[in-house]
């Protein structure tokens, strides 16, 4: 934990009282996401444009951004990008309302996250960072962009050591020279003298001294201000004749207000009546003639002024009322259309220039890490440019950048296709999937049923089997609960071809052309409790359950059992692992897979543990280490760039591990020792929410990757 001392030093302006930006600091609240609990957050928020939100509104925005950060799961960079995305969306909504009046509000955001001895930073806007102890500016690795409120926020991300502080954060560059030695010795006096010495610069100074010390997340703020007096060229004053003495005294001496008598208005002369029949016979006075000569206007202006003064006696009042409403609306609409079009073209040109600069940097960099960062900036800039219009040349350029980035990231793009005929919409929810020889089984949770889809015989397309019945809501005296697992078998191995298990340890067995059957699994001595996961491998059923600890009833205990399917579910469950005695914590396991007697457990933090069962020595478990040699990645027990939710161990074509990240729609391929090989993704994100995946042979014998969404199955051959 850290405490912060922030000294905001700025040039004060009469029209802008108070601090130039909002400062927020604090530690994680009680309900923060698990990856955010050790983070201490400090960020600066600066609004520009018209109208700028009030101070109370700015502080409310800052509180909302802090809540967004601490509620975000995943890596720090993802949480920082979520903050910028939320602020950019809020500003865009406000600007759509302000565009009617020709106004716009933008914001600059600078964020620092202190975790242990590391500082993760993100900048959006014209920020500059200095280290006073060495008297140098810290270069940012990426372009922070123009700020937020333009759409597609561009962030400059950096990571520093907490021992490098203190820092000076400036909105815009600081005027040179900066007396760093004096500021370091006495920050308060040094900053005040620096503001006084730069009071006549062209742009006012707006910056903050940031100092972090070990603590509890407390913020101490100080405001140092000096007036800003920019120098302006003075226009030459023409000499005037000397005034009379009494006039000079009146101008220099103060007189009471009671001694100044108001001047009485002069009586207005009565207008002279003239015959209406001869309005043009009156001669103009010399004064009016001279006035007309001095302000003579072009002919079109005189015609327009004369036309606007003509009465319209023949137009109905309803038409005049409609014109009074329609004409301003059409004028404003036309002006707004031109304004938005010109603004979109300018913004697109800006992002294209940023992308081209990043592409040039990537092609000229020799370090793979620098290449990847440059390609990533180019891709982000091109996505922002394409949001203003999908030009064919920009689309082609983006594809080239994506291919270069995929090569460095080890990404293979697969053309996924929907393989189920028909449309299911929101009336179903698919949870699990299992492959047969020439059919596909899906667990549908809303109806508590198993659906069967058969291969059509041509392309990789499956159609529903309307005669297949596998719904076990009421089978005899058993009432099945929510199903948590699904496995499929060849027709000749067992009398059933699908096996599903519910939370109460009831087995639902189904086969084509047969009625469904259900029976409870043989119960262990202490009972099953609540079944969390169940998997079938090597004719064995592995069941992970959670129940009350018999020794400590107030605590929960997780146990992994195994049953022999060859004995038709009549064998006594054997305990493989139990919480408290096993060499791993089963409470945090979210999925597991079995291959050749070895069990691979996937934990909620992406850690993978391999366990082997020995009859004489007992289980032996080993935490595997991710071995990732890609640029910018590090080997370790967890993978920070992904959120794996499912694991699959396959023996064909070679023993491998597949890990599924449903949020990124990515399947990572590893060796059994967890060495990274590649990752599979679609060319563009699929419009679906995914729940499960599997890898196997399609009916024609081709190794295929299947992704299960809530109402469809997508498949693509692996290459």
N, C-alpha and C positions, 0 to 999 in steps of 0.2 A: 504494500500500500504506500501511497505517496500523499503528501500535502503540497499545495501549490501556492506560490507567491507570484501574483501577476500585477505588474505596474504598467498601466495603460498610459502612455505619454503621447500627446497630440497637440496640435495647434487648434485653439478654440476659435469658433466662428459665431457671429451673432445669430445667424439663422439656424445653427446646428448646436444647441446646448447639450451638455452631457457627453458620455462616452460615444466614440464613433462606431463601436460594435458591441455585441452582446457576448459576454464570457460565461460559459457554463462549465462546471467541474463537479465531479462526484464519483462515488463508487457504485458497484452493482447493487440494485435493490434486492429485496428478499425473493421476489418471483422471477429473477433474471434467468435466461437460458443457461444451461450448464457450462458451455464454453466461455460465457461472458463473466462468470462469477469472480474471476481473479483480475478483471480489467478495471482500471481506473481511467475515467474519460475526462478529457479537457478539450473544448472546442470553442472557436470564435466564429461569430456570425455577423456579416456586414451586409446591410441592405442599401441599394442605390436605385435611383430612378424617381418616379413620381406617380402616386404619393407613397412615401416611405411609411411602413406600418408604425404604429405607436410603440413606445417602449414596452408597455404591457403586452401588446400583441407579439413583439419580437421575443420576449421572454417565454410566452406560451409556445411559440414555434420551437424554441430551444428545448423546452421540456418534452415536446412531442418527438423531436429528433433523438433525444436521449432514450426515450422509451423504445423507439424503433431499434436503436443499436442494441440495447440490453435484451430485447426479445428475440433477436436474430440468432438462429443456430448456425453452425458451420464456422469457417475460418474468419479471422479478423477482417481480411480484405472484403469478404462478402458483406459483413455487417457495415463496414464503412461505405461501400457502394450502395447499400440499402438506405443509409441516411441521405446520401446525395440524391438518390432516385426519389425519395419521398419529398424532399425539399423542392426538387425540380418540378414534380407533379403539382405541388401546391402552388408554386409560382405560375405555372402555365395556366392553371384554372383561374387564378386571379388576373392574369394578363388578358385572358379571353374577355373578361368583363371590362377591363380598363381600355381595351383596344377601341371601344366605341368612342372614347374621349381622346384617343391618340396618346395614351399614357402606357407606361411599362415599368415594371419593377423587376430587378435582378438581385442576386445575392452572391456573395463570396463566402466560402466555407473552408475553414482550416481545422483539422481534427488531429488530436494526439491521443494514443491509447498506451498507457503504461502497464506493462505486464512483466513482473519480475524485474530484470535489468534491461529490458528491451522496450523501445518506443516505436509504435507503428503509427505512421502519419499519412494523411490524405489532404490534398489541397485542390480546391476548385476556385479559380480566380487569380488576380494578379498579386499573389503572395510572394514575399521574399523572406528567407530565413538566414540569420547571421549567428555566428558564434563569437561572443564578445571576448572570450579568453584568448583566442588566436587572432581576432580582428579580421575575419574573412566571412564571405557569404557562402552558405552551403548550397551547392548546385542541386536542383531537383532533377531526378532521373527522367521525368516525363514533363510534357507541356501541361500545365494546370488548366489551360483553356481560358475562355472569357468569363467563366462563372456559371451560375445556375439560373434557370428560367428560360433557356433557349431550346430545351429539348435535348435528349441524349447527353446527359452530363458527362464531361470529361474530367477524370481525376488523375492527379499525380500522386503516386504511392511511393513511400520510402520507409525504410526501417533503420533506426539509429540505436546507439547504446545510450542508456540513461545516464552514464557517467560523462557524456560529452557536454552536458548542460553547464551553465544556463544558456538559453537561446533568446534571440530577439526576433519577433515575428512582425513584419511590416507589410501593410497594404500598399503596394507600390515600392519602388526602390527608395532607400534613404539618401538624402542629399549628402554628397561628399564635401569635405572630409568629415569622418565620424571619429570623435575622440574616444576610442574604445578603452584606452588605459584609464582615463578619468572616470568613465562610466563604470568600469569594473571595480575601481577602488571605492566609489561612493555612488551607487546607482541613482539615488534620489537627486543629489546635487548635480551629478554628471548629466542626467537626462534633462533636468531643468535648464542647465546652461546650454545644452545642445539645442533645445527648442528655441531658446532666446536667440542663439546665433543663426538659426535657419528661419527666422520669422519672416524674412523678405523673399523666400524662395517662391518659385512659380506655383508649386503644388504644396498643400499643407501636409505635414507629417502625421501619420496615424500608425502607431506601432505598439507593441507590448513586450515588456521584459518578462520572461517565463523562467521560474526557478522551481525545481521539484526536489523535495526532501522527503525521507521516509516518514510516513504518518498514517492517517486514517481516511484520506480523501477530502481533507478540508481545504477550502479556497480562501485566501486572503488577497483582497483587491485594493489597489491604490490608483488614484487618478492624478496625473501630473499634466497641467495645461499651461500654455503660454499663448498670448494672442498672436494671430496670424496677420501680418501687415505686408501683403505682396506689393511690390513696386510696380507702378503703372506710369506710362508716359503722360506728362501734364501738357494740356493744350495751351498754346501761347495766348496771353490775355491782351486784347487791344487796349491802347490807352484811351481814357475817357477824360472829358473836361473836368476840371476841379469843381466840386460842388460848392454851393454857398455855405457860409459858416453855420447858419442855423440848421441847414439840412444835415451837415456833418455831425452837429451836436445831437440831432435827433437820432442819427444812426448809431452813435457811440454811447449815448446815455440811456439808461433805463428809466422809463416813465411809468407811473402807476396806470393801471388799466382804466381807472375812473377818470383820468385827465384826457383820455382820447375819446372824443365825441364821435359817434357814428355819423357818417355822411348821410344826410337826408336824400331820398331818391328824388330826382327831378321829375316834374310833372310831364306825363307823356302827351305830346300834341295830338289833337283830334285829327283823325284821317279826313282828308279832303274828299268830299263826294264829287264824283265825276259821272258824266252820262255813260250808261252801259252800252249804248249804241255805238259809241266811238271810243273803245278802250285803247286804240293804238295811236290816237292823235296827241297823247300826252308826251311831251319831250322828256327825255332822260336827263337827269341832272349831270353836271360835269363830274361829280364824285362817283356816281354810279358808272358813268362811261369809263372813268379811269380804272375802276375796280374790274370791269369786264375786260379791259385791256390787259391788266396784270394777271388774272386767273383765266385767261382764255383757254378752253379745253378743246381737244380734238372733236371732230364732227361726230364720231361714233359714240363718244361719251355724252355729248349733248343730246344725241338721239335717244340713248338708253335712259338718261335721266328724265327726258320728256315723256318717254313711253311708260316709265314706271309711275308717273303721276297721273296718267290718263285714267278716268273711271271706266269700269266695265259694266255698264248697265244691262247688257244683253246676256250676261252669264248668270245662271241661277246661283243662289247662295250655297246650295248643297255641293255644287261643283267647285265653288271657291273653297269651301271647307275641305273637300277631298284634295284639292291641289295644295292647300296649305299643309296638309299632312304628308302627301305623297312626294312632293318635290324635295323637301329636306331629307326624307328617307332615301330617295334615289341618289341624291348628291353624296350623302354620307356613305351609302353602300358602295358607290363607285370609287370614292376616295379610299375607303377601307380596303377594297379589292386591290387597288393599285399598291397601297401601302403594304399589304400582306404579301403580294406577289414579289415586290421588290425586296422585301425583307427575307423571304424564303430563298430567293436567288442568291442574295448576299451571304446568308448563312450556309447554304450549300457550297458556295465557292470557298468559304472559309474552311469547312471541314475537308473539302477536296485538297486544298493546299496543305492542311495538316497531314492528311494521309500520304500525299506524295513526298513530303519531307520525311515521314517515318519510313516509307518504302526505301528511299535513298539511304537512310541511315542503316536499315537492315541489310541492304545489299553491300554496303561498304564495311560492315562490322565483321571482324574475324572471330570474336568470341561468340559461341552459340547462345549463351545467356543474353548477351546484348542483342543478338539477332532476334531471339524470341520476344524480348520486351518491345523491340521496334515493330515487329510484325503484329504484335497484340495491339499496339497503339494505332497502327494503320487500319487494322480491322475495326476497331472501335470508332475511329474517325469516319470510315466508309459507311458503317451502319448509321451513323448520325447524318451523313450526307444523303444516303438513300431514303431517309425518313422525309426528306423534302421533295422527293421525286425519284422514281426508279428509271434512271437513264441506262440504256443498254451498255454503254462503255463502262459506267461505274459498276454495273452488275458483273461484267467480265473481269474488271480489275479486282473486285472483292473475291471472286472465285480464285483468282491467282494468289491473293494474299492468304485465303483460307487454306489452300493446298500447301503453301510454304509453312504456315503455322502447324498444320496437321502433321507434316513430316517431322518437325521438331518435337511435337507432343506424342508421336506414335499413334496417331488417330487414323482409323480406317473407316471411311464413310460407306455405309451399306444402304442399298435401296430397299427399304422396308415396304411391303405391300400388305393390305388387309386381306386375310385369307378366309374369313367367314362370310358366307352369302347371307343376304338379308340385313335388316336394320333393327337394332334392339333399343337404342335410345336410353332413357333414364329408368325404364321399367325393370332393368336388371342391374346387377352388380357382380361382375366376375372377380373372384378372389384367388383361386388356384387353378393350375393347369397341369395335365399329365398327358404324355404321348403314348399311343398304342402303335401297332404295326402299320395300319393304314387308317387310323382314326385318331381323333383328338377329343379329350374329355376336359370339361370346364366345370368348376365348382361355382354355382350361382348362389350367393348368400341370401338374397331377399326371399327367394322361394325355397331355401334349404334343399336344393336339388342338384343333381349331377346331369349335365347336358352332354350328349354325344354328337360329334360331327364326323362325318365320313368323307373320305377323299373321293373327288369326282372322277379321277382317273386321268385327267389331262394336266393342266397347270396346277400349281400349288394352291388349290381351292378346296374348301371343305363346306359341305352342306349339312344342315341339321337332320338328325334322325328322329322323326316324329314318333316312331314306335318304341323308342327306348324310354323306359320308365325307371327312374331312380330318385325317388323322393321319400324320405323316411320320417316325415313329421309325425305320423301315427302308424306304427307297425305293431299290431297286437297290443300288448300292454306297455310297450316302450314309447316314450315321447322324446325324440331326438332334439338336442339343443343346437346351437350354432356349430357348423362344421369347421374344423381348423386344419384339416389335411386332406390330400387326395393323391392316390397312387394308382397306376395302371399296370396290368400284367398281360403277358401273352395268353392266348386262349387255352393252351394245353397245360399250363402250369397249375392253375387252381380252378375250382368250380366257378369262381367269380373273376371278373376282369377289372373291376374297380373296387378300391377299398378307401373309405372315408371314415374319419374319427371325429366325434364331436367333443365339446368341452367336458362332458360327463363320462368320458371313456366308453361311449357306445360306438360299435363298429357298424357301418352301413356298407353292405356288399351287394353289387349289382353286376349283371351280365346281359348282353343282348338276348332277346327272345326268352327272358326269364323274369320272374317277379323279384323285386328287391327284398333283401333279408337284412335284419338288424339283430344284434345281440350285444350284451355288455361284455367288455373285455374281462378276463380273469383278474380279480382284484387282489392287490397285495394285502399284507396283514394290516397295515394302517390306513387302507383305502387309497383311492386315486387322487382325490382333491380336484383341482381344475387343470385340465390338459391344456398346455400352451402350444406345443408343436408335436408332430408325429411324422416320421419318415420310414420308408421301407427300403432296405438294401440287403442283398444276399439272403433273401427269404427270411429276413428278420424285421420285426417292427420295433422301432425305437420311439419311445414316448417320453417327452419332457413335460413334467407336471409340477404344479405348485400346490402345497397343502400346508396346514398348520403343523408346526413342529411339536411332536408329542411330548418332548421334554420341556419346551417353553411354548405353551399354546399361544402366547401373544405375538410370537414371531412366525414368519413364513419360511418354508423350507422348499427348495427346488431339488427335484430328483429326476434322474434319467434312468428309465427302465428299458429292458429289451425282452421281447417275446419271440418265440420260434413259430413262424407261420406254417411250417411243415406239419406241425401238430394241430393244425386247424384252430388256432387261438385257444387251445386247451392247456398250454404250458403255463407254469407259474412265472410271473414277472420277476426278472432278476435285476437287482440294483447295480448300475454301472458307476454312477456318480451321485453324490448328495452334497448339498451345501453344508459347509462347515468341515467336511472330511475330504472333499475332493480338492485337487490342486488348482481349481479354478472356481470363479464365482459364477454359478449358473444363473443368478438373478438378472445379470446384464446380458445374457445371450439372447439374440433376436432371431437367429437362424443357425442351422447346422446341416452338414452333408456328410455322407459316409461313402468311402471308397476303399475296397479291399481291406476291410476291418479297421481302417483308421477313420477317426471322427474329426472333422474340421468345424470348430465353433467360430461363429461370427458374433462379435460383441457390438454394443451400441456405439462405441467410439471407433469403430472400423478395425479393431484389433482382431487377429486371427490366431487361434490356438489349435494345435494338432495333438490329439491324444491317441495312444495305442493301448490296447487291452492285452495283458499277459495273464494267463491263468494262474501262474505261480507268484509272480512279482506284483500283480495288480496294475492299475493304470499308470501310465507315464505320459505326462503332458509337456509340451514345449510351445512357448510363445514365438511365433514366426515373426521375422523382421522383413518389412517391405524393402526390396532391393530395387531402387529406381535410379537409373543413370541418366535420365532426361535432363536437359538444361533447366536450372532453377529448382529442381526437386532434390529432396534429401531422403536418404534411407532412414527408416525408423520403425517403431512398433505400430504407428498409426499413419494413415494417409489423410492429410489435412485438406486436400483439394476435393474430396469426394465424401458422400454420405451413403455408404453401402447399407442395403437393407435385405439382401438375399445373397446366398452363396450356393454354388453348384459345383460338385467335383465330378469330372468326366474322365473316362479311360480311353475314349476314342476321339481323334486319331492318336493322341498321345496323352498321358496323364496330365491333367491341367485343373486349375481352379478358375472359376468365373465368378466375379463379384458384380452386383447390379446396383447402380445408383438411379432410382426412378426419377428424381428431380431433374437430373441432367440428361436423362434418357441415354445413359452410357453403360456399357458392359465392359469391364476390365478383364483382360486375360493374363493370368499369372501361371508360373510353374508351381509344382507342389511345394517348392521351397520359397514361394512368394516372390519370385523374380519377375518384374514387369516385362511383358512381351508386347502388348498392344491394347488399344481400346477401340470399341466399336460404337459408332454413333450414326444417326440418320443425317443426310445432307442438310436438312432443315428440321427444327423441332416439330414432332408430330402433334396434331391437335387432340391430345388424349392425356388421361391420367393413368399411370401404370401401377399395377399391383403385384405382378409376379413375372418370372421369366424362366426359361429352360433352354437347354442346348441338346440337340439330338438329331437323328437321321430322319429326313422326310420320307414319304412313301416310295420315292424313287432312289433312295440310298444316299442322298447328298446331305452332308453335315449342315444343319440349319440352326439359326438363332431365332427363337420365338419370344416375343414380348406380349404380355397380357395386359390389356387396359380394362377399364370398368365395363366395357360393352363390345370389345372387338379383340381379335388376335392379329398381330403384325408379325411377319416372318421375312427373313432374308437369308440367302445362302452365304456361308462363311467362305472367304477366299484368302 
